[in-house]
Amino acid sequence: MTTIGYIFLDVERDQLISLARQQRELEEYARGMGKVCEELLVEESFAGSSIFQERTEGKRLLDNVADGDSIITLKAMWVLGSPKQALALLDTLKAKGVSLFCVDLDGDLVHETERRLVVSQGIAPLVRKICEALTVNHDTMGHSAAIRAGKARRKEEGKYLGGPVPYGFQVSGDGRLCQNNKQQSIIDEMVSLKEDRWSYRDIAKKMKAQHGLKFSHEGIRRILLKNRKVRSGQE
């Protein structure tokens, strides 16, 4: 009967809690149940919207747990996903005889256990916690999916995806990245100077003296690199 702690480090950082904090809270929770976390699995390459069973550590965990084992994780939303995904996961764990403890819900989500009876609260707080866990995760999934779909659509339409506009370009009225003719002529000067074996530092000095542009030598290097990629069709 092994107790395994499941640590989730959200790659999109929407739900990120440090590894050290998660480990500390999981070990404290296990001690409160008279258990010891004999193993800690760290999931760090997936977003919160990903399906638990399809994650690297999530799949490995499900493949290796056995009857009587316990899994502990900090937040239910990191493993439950949508209601349909949650039911599938709980059915799998129940068939294996494995318990799943979520610290934020404070209990085993798989097996029936005795609950402390608090007359003033009843089950209402538990129901609210479960709804909040599923709702937050569902909202996050929907938000992330909407962002990805929006970026994919803009890319297909040839529109700029955001971020600093590279020197030599500008964003047109319809959201597309297009050349800035004045800046492109200055880049042509930089290219000619580099072909004449000028150093990036000397090119930066000339640009400042001739055009009042304050580029570092590294800035000049990045501009020329970007220019080569665009003209070769790599971007």
C-alpha positions, 0 to 999 in steps of 0.5 A: 500500500503505497502513498504517492504525491502528485505535483502539477506544475502548469506549463502555461503558469495559469495555475502555477504553485511552486514545487516546494510548496506543493511538496510541503503541503502534500507531506503535511496532509499525508502525515495528518492521515497517518501516511507517508508520501513514499513517492512524488511525481512531478508533472511539468510539461502540460497545461491545466486543460490537458487530460490527466490520463494523457499526461506523462506522469498521469498515465504512468501513475495510473499504469502502476498503482495497485489495490490499496494505494493512495494518490494525494494532490493539492487541487482537484481541478488538476486531475478532474478536468471536465465532469465527464473526465472526472467520472472516467478517472474515478471509475478507473481508480475505483476499479483498481482499488486506489484512493484519490485524496485532494487537499482542497476537498479534504477527502477521498474522492473515490471511496466512501468514508466516514465524514466528520458530522458538522451539523451547522454545515452539512454537505453544502460546503463540499458540494460548493467546493466540487462545483468551484473546482470543476468550474475553474478548470472548465473556465481555464480550459475554455479560455486557453482553447479560445486563445489558441484558436484565435492565434491559429485563425490569425496565423492562417489569415496572415495576421500579426500574432502580437508582441514587439514589432520587429524593426523594419516592419509595421502592423497594417490597419487590417492587422497584418505585418508589413514592411516599413519602407523607411526602416527597410532602407536603413536595414539595407544600409546595415546589410551593405556595411556588414557585407563590407565587413563592418563590425556590429558595434561600428554599424551601431555607431554609424546608425546613431551618428547618421540616423540618431538610432540608438541600437546596441551591437546586439540589436544590430545583429538581431535586426540583420538576422531577422532580415535574413530569415524574412528574405529567405522565406523562413518567417 
